[in-house]
């Protein structure tokens, strides 16, 4: 409804893109997991080369696509991201105290990504929204 009223996206486009995005477009989660993995590496004194950083980003993206929209579920896929490059999974304990706050921010980024996605689909369909 917000996408339709405030961004002037057609109802049929918004009702398709936003729920699909809520299921598959977890860009906030992917960004968080990649940044958190790099933070853990730095904290542990482990230098990640460019190839390892790319693996972190790729695994974070894959983990985020399959992640359900449940609070703090990013911690589960975070284990995969850390293990993919040999980082200590025990470091998740450092992230847990602030995860609830960051989960709210991740959700906001995910929702905004879904709304922007609906605007892009509408633009590609040739329907320019009213400003």
WOPE-V784296 format. One record per helix or strand of 3 or more residues. SS is the DSSP state (alpha for helix, beta for strand). FROM is the first residue (numbers start at 1). LEN is the number of residues. Records with the same first field share a line. If there is no record, write none. Layout:
# WOPE-V784296
SS = FROM-LEN ; FROM-LEN
This chain:
# WOPE-V784296
alpha = 2-6 ; 11-14 ; 27-18 ; 50-16 ; 74-11 ; 89-36
